[in-house]
Amino acid sequence: MGDALSLGQRRAAGILAVLLALAAAGCSDGKSSSEHLALVAAQASACSAKTPSDGALASSSGTYFAPGSPRRRNLREPGMRGIRLTLRGHVYDEECSPVRRALLDFFQADSRGKYDRSEIRLHGHQFTDARGRYLLRTIVPNHYLRRPPHIHVRVQAANGPVLVTELFFPATLRAYGLNVGALNRHARGFKRALTVRLGPRRHNAYRASFDFVIAVARFRRSSQAPRDAAARRSTFKRASIGPCLNTMKLPCRR
């Protein structure tokens, strides 16, 4: 055994630590213990596997890849037509820790299924905050050449590999007269694991969420690697798990 714990064992240990903290400290936000246990389980399932790639190869010679897009969280522009979409979520590593300052680059078609050939319109990048969260304000894309509506995404932790993927929508999406379920079934590149969690349509707008799980750069054992826990923490700053979890699967503010 030694120090060679498997990924599953590390996740189990982390979940056990949260459960013990819940039992010892309790929670003051009014949620029952069963609700908090459900949130712990949701956090564990969120990191059960890496987010699938679309098969494209991507690498970066620097700390981050060059996104070639404006840095912004709001892709909507004055006069832009379409059903509003607010997408939010987190970027986790394979140990279920939030990834701080992960780079996300989003690009999509407009409400007519057209892409901007200059790759500026409906294209933007951003970085996650200290808790691994991102927020995107955009519109629901239309189908492109009968492909289901989707959003292109590239995600990277500092010095890590670049995840190139796409986000899709469930059959419950009602937009532009599309039969999204049929488009998904006939699309070769559609993956259920890449489907966003979509809320109800209200006031011509949707709210959706998606959590990414990515590979991050790890130090190899060498004379140059940080030797103590303090050095590792200063290199990879991660949010600690507090005594209670909120609905966003993040530590409650103290």
TAWO-V209175 format. One record per pair of residues at least 6 apart in sequence whose ideal C-beta (glycine too) atoms are under 6 Angstrom apart, sorted by the first residue. I is the first residue (numbers start at 1). J is the second residue. D is the distance in Angstrom with one decimal. If there is no record, write none. Layout:
i: <I & I>
j: <J & J>
d: <D & D>
This chain:
i: <10 & 15 & 15 & 18 & 18 & 21 & 22 & 25 & 27 & 39 & 42 & 43 & 46 & 47 & 47 & 47 & 50 & 51 & 51 & 52 & 52 & 53 & 53 & 53 & 54 & 54 & 54 & 56 & 58 & 58 & 60 & 63 & 63 & 64 & 64 & 65 & 65 & 67 & 67 & 69 & 69 & 69 & 69 & 70 & 71 & 72 & 73 & 73 & 74 & 75 & 75 & 75 & 76 & 81 & 82 & 82 & 83 & 83 & 83 & 84 & 84 & 85 & 85 & 85 & 85 & 86 & 86 & 87 & 87 & 88 & 88 & 89 & 89 & 89 & 90 & 90 & 90 & 90 & 91 & 91 & 91 & 91 & 91 & 92 & 93 & 93 & 97 & 98 & 98 & 98 & 99 & 99 & 100 & 100 & 101 & 102 & 102 & 103 & 103 & 104 & 104 & 104 & 105 & 105 & 106 & 106 & 106 & 106 & 107 & 107 & 108 & 108 & 108 & 109 & 109 & 109 & 110 & 111 & 111 & 112 & 113 & 113 & 113 & 128 & 131 & 131 & 140 & 141 & 142 & 143 & 147 & 148 & 148 & 148 & 148 & 149 & 150 & 150 & 151 & 152 & 153 & 153 & 154 & 154 & 155 & 155 & 155 & 156 & 157 & 159 & 160 & 160 & 160 & 161 & 163 & 167 & 167 & 167 & 168 & 168 & 168 & 169 & 170 & 170 & 171 & 171 & 173 & 174 & 184 & 196 & 196 & 197 & 198 & 199 & 219 & 226 & 226 & 239 & 241 & 242 & 242 & 244 & 246>
j: <95 & 40 & 44 & 40 & 241 & 243 & 36 & 243 & 244 & 245 & 249 & 249 & 211 & 92 & 96 & 213 & 213 & 212 & 213 & 191 & 193 & 163 & 164 & 165 & 164 & 165 & 166 & 164 & 162 & 164 & 162 & 158 & 159 & 103 & 156 & 156 & 162 & 105 & 125 & 105 & 123 & 124 & 125 & 124 & 125 & 124 & 126 & 135 & 137 & 122 & 124 & 138 & 137 & 111 & 111 & 139 & 140 & 175 & 204 & 139 & 205 & 138 & 139 & 140 & 206 & 137 & 207 & 136 & 208 & 135 & 209 & 209 & 210 & 211 & 98 & 132 & 133 & 211 & 99 & 102 & 128 & 132 & 212 & 213 & 99 & 216 & 238 & 131 & 132 & 239 & 132 & 157 & 130 & 237 & 127 & 128 & 157 & 127 & 156 & 126 & 134 & 155 & 125 & 154 & 124 & 136 & 151 & 153 & 123 & 152 & 122 & 141 & 151 & 115 & 141 & 144 & 122 & 139 & 142 & 142 & 142 & 143 & 144 & 134 & 239 & 250 & 175 & 149 & 176 & 149 & 187 & 168 & 183 & 184 & 187 & 169 & 166 & 168 & 167 & 166 & 165 & 167 & 162 & 164 & 163 & 212 & 214 & 162 & 216 & 217 & 215 & 216 & 217 & 215 & 214 & 194 & 196 & 210 & 190 & 194 & 195 & 180 & 195 & 198 & 180 & 181 & 180 & 201 & 190 & 208 & 210 & 209 & 208 & 207 & 225 & 232 & 235 & 251 & 251 & 251 & 252 & 252 & 252>
d: <5.8 & 5.8 & 5.4 & 5.3 & 5.3 & 4.6 & 5.5 & 3.5 & 3.6 & 4.6 & 6.0 & 4.8 & 4.9 & 5.1 & 3.7 & 5.3 & 5.0 & 4.8 & 5.2 & 5.2 & 5.4 & 5.9 & 5.9 & 5.4 & 5.9 & 5.2 & 5.5 & 4.2 & 3.6 & 4.7 & 5.7 & 5.2 & 5.6 & 4.9 & 5.8 & 5.9 & 5.2 & 4.1 & 4.0 & 6.0 & 4.3 & 5.2 & 5.1 & 5.3 & 5.7 & 4.3 & 5.2 & 5.5 & 4.3 & 5.1 & 5.2 & 4.2 & 5.9 & 5.0 & 3.4 & 3.3 & 4.4 & 5.1 & 5.7 & 6.0 & 3.9 & 5.2 & 5.7 & 4.9 & 5.1 & 5.5 & 5.0 & 4.4 & 4.9 & 4.8 & 5.5 & 4.8 & 4.6 & 4.7 & 6.0 & 4.6 & 5.5 & 4.8 & 4.4 & 4.1 & 5.1 & 5.0 & 4.7 & 5.0 & 5.5 & 4.7 & 4.4 & 5.2 & 2.7 & 5.0 & 5.0 & 5.0 & 5.3 & 5.7 & 4.8 & 4.5 & 5.1 & 5.8 & 4.9 & 5.7 & 5.5 & 5.2 & 4.2 & 4.4 & 6.0 & 5.8 & 5.9 & 5.7 & 4.4 & 4.5 & 5.1 & 4.4 & 4.5 & 5.2 & 4.4 & 4.9 & 6.0 & 6.0 & 5.4 & 5.7 & 3.9 & 5.4 & 4.8 & 5.1 & 5.1 & 5.1 & 4.7 & 4.6 & 5.0 & 5.7 & 5.7 & 5.8 & 3.7 & 4.9 & 5.1 & 5.5 & 4.6 & 5.2 & 4.6 & 5.6 & 5.5 & 6.0 & 5.7 & 5.3 & 4.4 & 5.2 & 5.5 & 4.6 & 4.2 & 4.1 & 5.9 & 4.6 & 4.5 & 5.4 & 5.1 & 5.7 & 5.5 & 5.8 & 5.8 & 5.4 & 5.0 & 5.7 & 5.4 & 5.4 & 5.3 & 3.1 & 4.6 & 6.0 & 4.9 & 4.2 & 4.6 & 4.9 & 4.8 & 4.4 & 4.2 & 4.9 & 5.7 & 5.8 & 5.7 & 3.8 & 5.4 & 4.6 & 5.3>
